[in-house]
Amino acid sequence: MEGRRREVVVSSLQFACSDDISSNVASAERLVREAHAKGANIVLIQELFEGYYFCQAQREDYFQRAKPYKDHPTIARMQTLAKELGVVIPVSFFEEANTAHYNSIAIIDADGTDLGIYRKSHIPDGPGYQEKFYFNPGDTGFKVVFQTKFAKIGVAICWDQWFPEAARAMVLQGAEVLFYPTAIGSEPQDQGLDSRDHWRRVMQGHAGANVVPLVASNRIGKETIETEHGPSQITFYGNSFIAGPTGEIVAEADDKTEAVLVAKFDLEKIKSKRQSWGVFRDRRPDLYKVLLTMDGNL
């Protein structure tokens, strides 16, 4: 007897950003509409899409880009869009919370309801990606898994995607699909360093290890930011993709072209596969206490 089906169509967007909020939000809306026209139920927009990736520089004036979560204009616009189209939209933004600042994402359900936020947990700090200057470490933890109209989803942000613990924590709490909005590209200090394939393989591993689909959205284009040491430039390598529950790539973009990726998954079929594969049945949490240490010493 054939079991019941519960299908969801997910989408990943990819586009180049200017440093103008209105044009970027308009681009995001246009592509969300295109994804909806292709049948998408949940549409992922890239990280911090309102402007350039400003973390190339440590500049006091860039804190002015942060806005409070409450009554955030871009979130409000995406709520209206989500309700109109009946789609789920995670919305990345630079959050000001009194004296704290976060790299955050609000999850908008298909009726326009704001389901809450996740604040980025792992904050990088290296040439071109100086996020510790701007963002406090997130305090929401990975207990934030969102029950949307179409699926229970786990959402983390960019550097979080390199940590298997984050993916496992979200799936342990019931996430059926993982979403990672991203801003990653070349390394200003070493133009010969290309992390693209490594970046993608790590997330394919999360999908396969947890037997869930995974959606990654990255920007494209060349962005130049004036720093205290002169101009810094990153060429963002796109390659947004959707992976299936064994880590297989089912849809992918290139490194230069605007894209709207879509893929359909039967969540009930994947649930049965996840249950039968045994990777959660055979876990030994009692042996993993070392993961709660920084140096491996209990």
N, C-alpha and C positions, 0 to 999 in steps of 0.2 A: 504494500500500500504506500503510495506516494505521500510524503509528509507535507504539511502546509508550508507555503512560501511566504517570506516577508522580505520584499525587495526594496532596496534603497539605491538611488542614483546619486553619486557624489561627484563633485567637481573641484578642480584646482585651477585658479586663475594665474596668469603671468603677464606682467606688463612693465614698461619702463616708467619711472616716476620723474616728474619735474619737481621743482621746489615750490609749487603753487598748490595749496590745499584744494581749492575749488576744482581745478582741472583733474587732479588725481582722484578725488572722490567721484567726479563725473565719469572718469575712466572705469573706476571700480563698478559703478552702477551700470554702465553700459555692458560690461562683461558679465555681471551677475544676470542681467536680462538675457544675454546670449546663452548663458548656462541654463537658465530656466527654459528657454526655447528648445534646448537640447534634452530637456527632461530632468534636469538636476533637481534634487530635493535639498541637498546640503552643499553650500558653495563656500569654498575657502579663498579668502583674499590674503595676499602676502603681508608680511610683517611691516608695521609702521608705514603703511602705504600713503599717508597724508602728505609726505614730502620726501626729500632726500634722506638717505641714511646718515644722519648727522653725527653719529658716534665716531666718525673718522677723526674728529677734533675734540679737544677739551675746551669748550667755549661757554662762558657764563651766559651769554645771550641766548644760547639754545635752550636753556631752561624755560624760556618764554613760550616754547612750543608745547609745553605740558598743559593739560586742562583737567579739571576735576571730572570724575566719572559721572556724577550726577549732572543731568542736563547737557551732556556732551553733544555738540551739534552733529558730528558725524555718526555717532551711535543713533541719535534720534532719526537722522535721515535713513539709516539702514533699517531701523525698526519699521518705518513707513514702507520701505521697499519690500522687506520681508513679508509684511502683512499683505501687501498688494499681490505679490507673486506666490505666496504660500511656501516660501523656502526658508531654510535655516541659514543664518549668516554669522559666523564668528568675526568680530570686528576688532582689529588690533589698534591700540592707541597708546600714546605717551601720557601716563596718568599723574596728576598732581593730587596728593592726599595730605592736606595740611603741610607739614614740613618734609614729608616723604615723597619720593617719586618712584614710579614703577613702569616697567614695560608690561602692559596689561592687554587682556583681550576679553571683550564682552560677548556672550553667546546669545544671539537673538533667535528666538524660536519662530516657527512658521506663521504664527498669529501676531507677530510683532512684540511678543513678551520678552523682556530682558531677563534671562535666566540667572544672571550673575556673572562674575568675572573670575578669571585666573590671572595671577601675577607671576611673571617669569621667575623661576627658581634659581637657575644657574646663570650667573652674570659673567660674561667673558671680559677679559682685559688684555689686549694685545694691540700691536700696530694696526691701525685702521678700524679696530673693533673695540673702542675704549668705553665700553658700556658701564663699567663700575663708576665712572665719573658722574653718570646721570642717574643710574637706577639703583635703588635699594634692592636687596634680595627679596623675592616675593615671599609673602607670608600666608598665602592660601594653601600651600602644600598641594599634593596630588590627590587629596581627598575630594577635589572638585571634579566630579564626572557629571555630565549634564544629560538629563533625560529630555530629549527633544521629541517632536512629533514623530520623527521617522526612525530614530535610533538613539541609543545611549552612547554618547561620544566622550572621548577623552581629548583634551586640547592642551598642548604645550607649545613652547615658543623657541624657535631657532636653536640656540646653544643647548637647550634641554634635549634636543633630538640626539645628542651624542651620548646620552646616559641611559643604559638599558634599565636601570632601576625605575626611572620615570615611566617608561612604557609599561613595565610589568606592574607597577603600582596602579596605573589607570585601568589596566585590563583586569587585575584582581578585583577591582571595585565595580566591574561590570561593563566597562567600555567595550563597545562592539566595533567601533572604528576609531582610529587615531588620526589626529589632525595636527600638522606642524607648519604654521606660517613662518617664513624665513626671509632673511636678508643676508646673502653670502655670495662672495665672489673672489676676485683676485686679492693677493696679499701685497699691500703697498711696499713693504720692506723686501719682498722677494717675488719679482714678477714671474719667476720660473716655477713657483709653487702653485700647483693646481689641485685643490682638495675635492673637486667635483665628484669623481668616482668614489672616493672614500666616503664622502658625505652621503651619497646615495646608498652605497652598500650597507652602511651602518643602519639606516632606517629600514632597508629591505630585511635586515636581520631582525629588527624589532617586530616587523609584520610576521615573519616566519616563526620566530621564537614564541610569539603570543597567539598565533593563528588568528589574526585579525587583518582586515584591510587597513591601509595607511595612505594618507593624502598629504603631500608636501607641496607648498606654493612658495616660489622664489621670484624675485624681481629680475629684470634684465636692464641693460644699459650701462653707460659710463657716467659716473658721478664724481665731480671734483668739489672738494670742500677746502676752504682756507683754514689752515691751522697756524699755531704759534711758530711752526717751523717752515711755513710756506704751504703750497697747495699739496693736498693728498688726493689720490685718485683710486677708485675701485671700479673695476668692470664686473658687474654682477652677472653670474653665469647661468641664470635661469635653470633649465633642466628640471623644471617642476615635473612631478610624476605622481601616479597612483599605483600602489602595489597591492597585490592580492594577498590572501591569507597564508600563502607559502613563501611570500617574499617576491613573487614574480611580478615583473613590471607589466601592467595592463594598459597604461597610457603614459605618454611622456612627451615633453616639449623639448625644443632645442635651446641653444644658448643665446639666441638673438631675436626670436620671433614672439610677438604677442600670442597668447594661447588661452584657449578654454578647453580643458580636458574634462572628460566625463567617463564614468564607468559604473556599471550596475553590479550589485552584489545581492545574493540571497542570504540574509543574515541567519535564517533558521538552518540552512544547509551548512553554513560556516560554523554555527554553534555546535551542530552535531559533530562536525569534523574536529573542532577544538576539544569537545568532551572525549571523543574516542581516541585522540592522539596521545592523551595521557600526560601532557607537559604540566598540567595543573594538578592532576590527581597524584602525581609522583613527586611533587615538590617536598622539600624538607626544611621548612622555616626554622626548625629548631637548630639547624646546622649553619644558618646564615647570619648569626650574630656578629660575625666579623664585618659584615657590611655596615654595621652601625659605628664603626671606627674609622678614623682617618689613616692610620698607619698599619692596620692589620693586627694590632695587638689588643687582645681582650682584657 
